[in-house]
């Protein structure tokens, strides 16, 4: 078995900070690419390479940027079980992070980080201690304490490539019964969580 460690995100992050508010009125058809927190729930999956929104950077008071490899967490939501949904940016442009987003920089494989933070175990940690109400919140300290398995970089790349193939198969399902599509999605989630569940060394 390859060597790995389990570490909290605070020991993996090279920098972690909150985005700054970008109002709906400030979203434009072109300009500087940006992400608003609601889009993390509705428009982005594990990773993405293009922003669906843009803004005039001159109108944003306190600019908070993200770039290739950075992880975005939505720290406001409507459901405890979905709070702090995350995605990884693998595009080439420098983009603005809106309010209620936490940006985490790191030196790991970006796609691996995206996949491992989408597992059932990671989501359980994200939801822990969150209060069920009309609006659910998380914060930087809570996200910093999430613990994930961290294998060597070459193993991270290998795992990410396998999960990319599974992900592509699921996304290619444009025909078929809804039940079949749901079954394929559940199969993908099962193998994702299995692949990202590591046994202790010597076990």
Legacy VTK file of the C-alpha trace (Angstrom):
# vtk DataFile Version 3.0
C-alpha trace
ASCII
DATASET POLYDATA
POINTS 203 float
0.000 0.000 0.000
1.337 3.441 -0.876
2.140 5.810 1.972
-0.300 8.562 2.803
-1.205 10.879 5.642
-4.471 12.273 6.937
-4.292 16.013 7.419
-6.684 18.865 8.176
-7.007 21.441 5.404
-5.304 24.029 7.599
-2.096 21.969 7.271
-2.505 21.589 3.503
-3.513 25.143 2.596
-0.811 27.630 1.677
-3.402 30.384 1.964
-7.115 30.486 2.831
-9.352 33.554 2.693
-12.879 34.794 2.029
-14.088 36.339 -1.203
-15.698 39.772 -1.446
-19.266 40.676 -2.354
-20.255 40.859 -6.006
-23.900 41.919 -6.300
-26.266 40.590 -8.918
-26.317 44.056 -10.493
-22.535 43.888 -10.923
-22.677 40.732 -13.047
-22.057 41.523 -16.715
-21.871 39.655 -20.013
-18.146 40.236 -20.293
-15.264 41.601 -18.257
-13.382 39.860 -15.442
-14.532 36.247 -14.840
-16.134 35.750 -11.428
-17.986 33.219 -9.291
-20.843 34.017 -6.913
-21.515 31.511 -4.134
-24.906 30.330 -5.427
-23.291 29.241 -8.694
-21.171 26.695 -6.811
-24.411 24.882 -5.932
-26.163 25.280 -9.284
-23.542 25.502 -12.043
-20.243 23.880 -11.044
-19.384 20.264 -10.323
-16.106 18.894 -8.913
-13.949 21.092 -11.174
-14.468 23.737 -13.836
-12.297 25.673 -16.283
-14.554 28.598 -17.253
-16.696 30.988 -15.240
-20.289 31.524 -16.342
-20.342 35.074 -14.937
-18.261 38.214 -15.428
-18.056 41.599 -13.766
-16.424 45.000 -14.099
-13.509 44.672 -11.668
-13.377 48.455 -11.243
-16.763 48.312 -9.496
-15.723 45.644 -6.975
-14.572 47.390 -3.814
-12.429 44.713 -2.173
-11.116 42.392 -4.875
-10.373 38.784 -3.928
-8.932 36.722 -6.761
-8.570 33.004 -7.391
-6.594 31.188 -10.079
-5.604 27.774 -11.397
-5.828 25.004 -8.802
-7.659 27.010 -6.136
-10.575 25.417 -4.268
-13.801 27.386 -3.766
-16.195 26.626 -0.900
-19.720 28.080 -0.681
-20.148 28.933 3.002
-23.808 29.975 2.854
-26.581 27.626 1.752
-30.105 26.385 2.329
-29.379 22.803 3.454
-27.105 21.466 6.188
-26.253 18.430 4.051
-25.035 20.628 1.180
-23.192 23.362 3.077
-19.636 24.206 2.029
-20.023 22.512 -1.351
-16.695 22.912 -3.084
-15.237 22.941 -6.579
-11.778 23.407 -8.058
-10.841 25.896 -10.762
-8.498 24.579 -13.457
-8.828 27.410 -15.960
-6.176 29.834 -17.159
-7.689 33.204 -16.254
-7.464 35.074 -12.970
-10.973 35.365 -11.560
-12.826 37.176 -8.779
-14.433 35.323 -5.850
-17.727 36.722 -4.597
-18.882 36.991 -1.010
-19.754 33.884 1.025
-16.984 32.000 -0.782
-13.816 30.707 0.856
-10.780 30.345 -1.409
-8.081 27.817 -0.525
-4.671 27.720 -2.208
-2.522 24.589 -1.987
0.265 22.618 -3.685
-1.577 19.339 -4.269
-3.178 17.873 -7.407
-6.199 20.150 -8.025
-8.544 17.487 -9.361
-7.649 15.075 -6.573
-8.521 17.771 -4.045
-11.816 18.390 -5.825
-12.766 14.725 -5.752
-11.688 14.020 -2.175
-13.640 17.053 -0.933
-16.781 15.792 -2.681
-16.876 12.428 -0.875
-19.554 11.497 1.653
-16.948 11.627 4.423
-15.868 15.159 3.527
-19.473 16.367 3.268
-20.255 14.841 6.658
-17.403 16.891 8.138
-18.605 20.023 6.343
-22.108 19.570 7.793
-20.983 18.720 11.330
-22.261 21.192 13.904
-24.178 23.251 11.345
-27.547 24.503 12.594
-30.600 23.676 10.485
-32.454 26.863 9.615
-33.611 28.830 6.570
-30.011 29.837 5.905
-27.042 27.642 6.877
-23.547 29.068 7.345
-20.009 27.737 7.564
-16.732 29.607 8.041
-12.965 29.483 7.533
-12.179 27.815 10.910
-14.693 25.004 10.259
-13.390 24.371 6.742
-9.798 24.439 8.009
-10.533 21.474 10.295
-11.783 19.122 7.542
-9.465 16.089 7.460
-8.678 14.325 4.184
-6.341 11.497 3.120
-3.321 12.789 1.231
-1.307 10.276 -0.828
1.819 11.206 -2.822
1.315 13.546 -5.787
1.744 10.784 -8.385
-0.974 8.708 -6.704
-3.215 11.766 -6.505
-2.862 12.210 -10.285
-3.623 8.531 -10.902
-6.781 8.619 -8.763
-7.945 11.864 -10.384
-7.512 10.371 -13.875
-9.610 7.308 -12.964
-12.381 9.457 -11.485
-12.305 11.766 -14.499
-13.150 8.730 -16.650
-16.050 7.755 -14.390
-17.250 11.359 -14.355
-17.119 11.567 -18.143
-19.179 8.395 -18.472
-21.867 9.861 -16.208
-21.905 13.190 -18.045
-22.181 11.440 -21.422
-25.484 9.886 -20.424
-27.875 12.022 -22.439
-30.312 9.238 -23.220
-31.920 6.482 -21.208
-34.432 6.220 -18.423
-34.001 8.550 -15.439
-33.633 5.482 -13.214
-30.708 4.244 -15.338
-29.001 7.633 -15.203
-29.496 7.800 -11.429
-28.089 4.272 -11.034
-24.977 5.218 -13.018
-24.525 8.335 -10.865
-24.806 6.279 -7.672
-22.294 3.786 -9.085
-19.858 6.642 -9.760
-20.314 7.997 -6.218
-19.776 4.508 -4.761
-16.490 3.964 -6.615
-15.354 7.527 -5.904
-15.806 7.048 -2.167
-14.221 3.580 -2.295
-11.214 4.839 -4.223
-10.745 7.718 -1.789
-11.055 5.578 1.352
-7.556 4.536 2.330
-6.564 1.825 4.773
-3.975 2.615 7.409
-0.468 1.422 6.586
0.024 -2.170 7.663
-3.733 -2.817 7.900
LINES 1 204
203 0 1 2 3 4 5 6 7 8 9 10 11 12 13 14 15 16 17 18 19 20 21 22 23 24 25 26 27 28 29 30 31 32 33 34 35 36 37 38 39 40 41 42 43 44 45 46 47 48 49 50 51 52 53 54 55 56 57 58 59 60 61 62 63 64 65 66 67 68 69 70 71 72 73 74 75 76 77 78 79 80 81 82 83 84 85 86 87 88 89 90 91 92 93 94 95 96 97 98 99 100 101 102 103 104 105 106 107 108 109 110 111 112 113 114 115 116 117 118 119 120 121 122 123 124 125 126 127 128 129 130 131 132 133 134 135 136 137 138 139 140 141 142 143 144 145 146 147 148 149 150 151 152 153 154 155 156 157 158 159 160 161 162 163 164 165 166 167 168 169 170 171 172 173 174 175 176 177 178 179 180 181 182 183 184 185 186 187 188 189 190 191 192 193 194 195 196 197 198 199 200 201 202
